[in-house]
Amino acid sequence: MAEFTGYSGAMKHVDRHDPADRAWVSEAVQAVEADANRSCDTHLHVFPLPSHWGIDLYLKDESVHPTGSLKHRLARSLFLYGLANGWIGPTTTIIEASSGSTAVSEAYFARLLGLPFIAVIPATTSPEKREIIEFYGGKCHLVDDPGAIYEESHRLAAETGGHYMDQFTYAERATDWRGNNNIAESIFQQMALERHPDPAWIVVGAGTGGTSATIGRYIRYRRHRTRLCVADPEGSAFYPSWASGEEHAGRGSRIEGIGRPRVEPSFLPTVIDRMTLVPDALSIAAMHWVREVTRRDVGGSTGTNIAAAVAVIREMRENGERGSVVTLICDGGERYRHTYGDQRWLDETGIDIEPHLADLRRFLAG
């Protein structure tokens, strides 16, 4: 501690600046941003609808990120946020509560920075996701009760002296919603030359709520007329809470990556124009239908998005509206070979997708 004597008397200061740590943070930020610089923007695919409808459906393919899902964007933002806040240093153990995909992406960035990573995930998380987390050098800490992942993550962070990333709290604030090539800005730039460049609807799911918060804020900030629909699976607390305006608890979702047993801090209900509750059987049927129609292998949360987008398009047709609808491919179906993509698993779980598949086929033929 140093003292200075001047006209106002003695002044004191305490330094906690470590040049070596600051240099490491600078290099870490550069490494994370270099990853973004290496990755070109994700593709926007046209889904084949009859042209005479005057309605176009687009799928933004987030599965082409280096870690295979939409959560790559979130993980990058959370690491930059933690580094800039001084929460992550050269020896920090990274802890995250996740249903799988965020943990996969964070394991990737932790390995990039040479940091240990522990994913606190529900025991029901698909074995494919667990294998990818471990491939990137992460450790999987399984919990039987999905609602216990938060408390267990706090405990492990305290025990290891690590940092709990807490995607469910920080997702909406770690992303720059005004632009900086966020997912919303990317969508509108890619739509600029289409016949309906300003989407009538953008349809997304909610896990943390970060994506819907970013898109909803950007729409208002840029003064677009686009409406935002959030598709929510069975068992999630988001839909009943949004519909009633009161806090609800859910059992959690069977569709990995979206839906939560509680309303997460990053979920921003005021930027959402509509919420749609999608049955699990319909989500999985839509996942299979997308592969059937486009040959693109997608996951269950993409099926939830597609089911809600189809409902929006049906409504537009009934009302004689023309325009465009954009939704997301969140991740690939290869992560769900032993669950949503497995007929034996569907039979054992009591999920019958055939009636929904038949209805989706009639929709496209109509």
Steps between C-alpha positions, in 0.01 A plus 500: 500500500632845404422839659503846348474820699347800329272790579218259588711290732616140454363294209523123482464249224514123456612340173374162385634528148692190391674564167532127429127438556406803288725375220336156519151654483603704196624187325187307601267767359699499177475119478121505548453780247730324254267200522212725394711646219572151367133407495299640211137590564247216512292418193136599445325215317172525309245240611297380197145636521260527201592828328137601439450535878704819492661396828867412540652300787870527581713287732810664648741213542677543835617138491796600279681680785827331605326327793187415304229715657351840565667493844840569344398867475392504865814325627721748316308794647509354852877447486560854375267630771682304771841605374405867473350493852814351651317181600717268288876476541781269388421230759122531533290184493189566290170357628172501308147373559368374168278252321792425270558729201624804695734270690633361172578851374648619830719190519636598158587854610642380832733267310591788266613700805657206685248509786336205681125465440224320692148465354219451750236327290182295553561125499252474210728702268561305179815284501608665175520841671691359796753345264558834323548684832764244596655515153571870561662416833205578727371290788133412540346528846158333480201586718177300520279803566525759217396769748810433711753607235513860623578425865746227404681739264534761776633230734761377252614855422551570869673166553744546209544877528362512147252715312138395444415646158123494572363524148146526636577833668752657264387392151287809432766747615816335365385539137509840331136525388557821301707321237862386480396213272261352753246249372229764447720731294618200299141395419396843375817547294453160334134575427577832328473367141203267553154580361369561853814641669333602827375176656140494614607264778820366653444178695745378764502282810614602847753325720672783677284759323812670365420450131143624527618799706766591240261468205209674673715796606663530158160504325391794712834677486509484118126582476402187306135390486603138544326310778676252726347161581660280766428128468500316832489124566288307747603522864667838469423782742539770234166461319262488801686786667488716188134421434384573856747769599569305818794287609462130421719197556526217248641150501752594232503411134555171323622699198864568580630855475170683545238528773586532867351388834512864613485840332865590454637851573604542135146440371358838401121464452437860398673466159291197395187543285372142519580175675398161361489182707613203289432137602810281514364255241449789255852636565654162420271443202602838357866408551448186289293693244775758443744221420243339269436825308846662499745214570633713788546304821375720785439465873188508714507870586506578128188286472334716765590813301369351176171392658435856622609646163252272320222626731595860415499425125161330521363810669656727237338296223162510669528879525619541142838635613824481305845532649794314645559294814844425643589236755814321618670165455636482854714188469532179303306176536820297541493598869171315549553170321417302812199712603281706264640325194453149638161331445564262790555796735181665373303179560645453850425864584145475365544773238301448179617738230306348209179709527707820512718386210189436291366846581828669405503314169144618430605857584767501231268337245220751571 
